[in-house]
């Protein structure tokens, strides 16, 4: 049945996140058994986060996936819930080799089972469109709101000055202690797997090099090395951190310059 009489109250200001999945084309064209595994994993992670959201009682949060994109929206009053649940979604997806980039913004938004018609979604899309790194940027107005709340712990600023959602901070939530180490190691493995899979494609490798820097930065926040003996510190660093050695670098002495420079002796 067509939508009848859409009212002004149904096209009102909401907080909207736009996310897209990195390397989606590559995942779509995987062999069927691997592709099915990816589909199941995405579905399980979304379902898990939706169940977590339901524990808070009635909420306006909506999560929709279309092609390689997510549209996640909520009422303006539920920014705190959206940020925390979005962090968990990004955490679980990334631990399973599914990385996303995107942005959170706001604007008028309408959706039903048939369509999404959204100023907020367009604002979020445009905010992330020029970004090459796998992170969820946050609109400046929402950053100011988060700074005034306990949500400031989910804010992190990259070396280029961009403020984005600190999804690994979700590992500090109560009840996460039992799986914190495993998830952090899974996050490391997912990054190193993607580096190996995309070796030779420097534009893609650059994205995972950025992620490795974020991962290692969070290690020093999540783990207090003073709690470990010296030998344990080295073991922990080796187990949890990502070495720069896995990334392409200059190869000294790899070329015969006499073949390049005709004036060489």
N, C-alpha and C positions, 0 to 999 in steps of 0.2 A: 504494500500500500504506500502511496506517496506521502511524504511528510505534509501534514496539514497545519496551516496557521502557525508557522515558526514565530515565536514572540521575541520581543526585545530581551526578555529575561533569559532566553536560551542562547543569545549571542552576546555574552558578557565577558568582562575581563577575567582571564584565568592565567595561571602559570603553565607554560608549555615547554616541554623538552623535545628536541629533535635529535635523534641519534642515527648514525649509519654504521654498518658493519664493515670493517676493513677486509679487503681481499674477498668480497662476497662473490664476485664472478668466479674466482678460483675455487671457492667452496661449492658453488652450484655445479661446476663441471667435474667435481670429484667422481671417482667410481661410485656406483650406486650404493654399495654397503657403507662406504665412508660418508657419503652425502646423507644417507638415512640417519647415521649416527649423529651427524651435525644437527640435523633437524630435531631429533629427539632431545639433544642436549640443550638447544635454544629453548624448546618448549618446556623442558623440565625446569630450567633456570627461571623462566618467566613465571611458571606456575608456582614455584617455590616462593618467589618474592610476592606474588599476589596473595598467597596464603599468609605470609608474614604481615602484609598490609591489613588483612581481615582481622588479625588479632587486636588491632586498635579499635575495632568496632566499625560502624558505618563511615564510609569515606567517599569522597568524590573522585579519588585517583582512578584514572583509566590508562591502561597500557595496551597499545595496539601496534602490531607489526605488519608492515606492508612492504613486500619485496625485501630490500636490504635496509629498511628504515623503521625506526620506532617513533611513535608519537605518544608521549606520556603527558597527561594533563591533570590539573586539579584546581580546586578553588583557591583563590589568593590567600585564604587563611590557613592553608595546609602546606605552606612552604617547607616547614620543618620535616613533615612526614615525607614529602616528595624527595627532598635532598637525601634523607637517610635511606629510603628504599631504593632510590636511584643508585646510591653508592653500593648497596648490597647487590643489585642487579649487575652493575659493572664489575664488581669484585668476582662474582660467581662466573660470569661470562668469560672474563679474562683468564681465570684459573683453568678454563676449559678451552683455551686457544681461540677465543672469540673476542676480538678487541673492537672497540667502538670509538668514534669521535662524534662530537655534537655540541649542543649549546642549550642553555636554559634561558628563556626570556618570558615575556608576558604580552598579553593583548587579547582582543576579543576572540572567542573560540566557540565553535559549535561542532558537535559530532553526534551521530547516531549509528545504527548498525549498517547504514549504507554509505555515508559520506563523512568526510572531515572538511570543514570550511573554517579556516582559522588564520586570523591576523597574527596571533601569538606564534603559530607554527612557522609562518613565513619569517617573522622576526628572528626566531631561533635558527632557522635554516640559514638566513643571511649572515648571522653572527658567526656561524661555524664554517661557512662556505669557503672562505679563503685560508682556513687553517689547515696545515698539513700534518699536524701531530695528533695522535690518538688520545684526546682529552675532551672533557665536556666543559666548555667555556661558560662563564656565568655573566649574565647581563649586569652592567654596572649598578643599576637601580636595585637589583636583587642582592648584589654584594653588600650594599649599604644596609639592607635589611638584615642580612646574615651577621654582619658585624655587631649589630645591636642585640643579637640573640646568642644562645649557646651554639648556634650553627657555625660560629666562626672557626671551630675546630675542623670543619669540613672545607675550609678555604685554604688554598695553597697558591703561591705565585711562582710561575716558571721564570727561568733566567731572562726570557724576553719580555717580562712584565705582565704576561697574560695571567689572569686569575681563573683557576679552574677547580673542578670538584675533586677533592682529595679522597678518592674512593677506597684506598688502602686503609684509611682511618677507620673504616667499618670493622677492621680486625680488633679494635680496642673495645668494642661493645661487650657488655656483660653477657657471658655465656659463650663467647667466641674462643676462650682460652684453650679449650680442648682441640680445636681445629685450626687455631691460628698458625702454628708452624707448618702444617700440611698445606694450607692454602697459600702461604707465602712461598713455599717451595714450588707449589704448582704454578704460581705466577711467574717465578723465575724460569721454570722449565718451558712454559708457554712462550716466553719471549725468546729464549735460546733456540727453541724449535723453529720459530718463525724466521729467525736470523739464518738458520741453516737452510730452511726451505726456500728462502728468497735470496740466497747468496748469488751475487752477480748483478742484482738489481739494486743499485745504490740508493735510488729514490725511496724504495721501500725500506731498505736497511736503516736509513736515516731515522725513520719513524720508530723503529725498535731500539735504536741507540738512545733516542730521547726517553723511551719507556724504561730502558735499563738504568738511566740516570735517576729517574723518578723512583724506581724500585730501590736502588741503593741508598738514595736519600732517606726514604722511609725506613729502611733497615735500622739506621742509627737513631731514629726516633722510637721505633717499636721495640728495640732490644738494647738494654743497658749493658754494655760490655764490662762495666765494673762488677757485674754480678757473676763474672766467669773468671776462672784462672787463665793465665796467659796461653797455655796450650789449647784450652777450650775456646778461647777467643779466636784463635787461628782456624780451628775446626769450624766454628760457627760462621765466620766470614766466608770460608770456602764453600760451605753448604748453602748459605743463604744469599750471598751477593753475586752479582754478575760481573765477570772479568771483562775488561776492555779487550782482551786478547781474542775474543770471538768475533770482533768486528774487523772489517778490512782496514789496512793501514799501509803506509808507504813501505816499499820493499827496497831497502838499501842494497846496492850492488846487484840488483836483479837484471839490469840492462847492460849490454855491451855498448858503451858510448862511442867507441871507435867506429861503429856502424852507423851512428846517428850524426856525428860531427865529422864532416869531410876534412876539416882542418886539423883533426887530431893526428898525433904522430903514429 
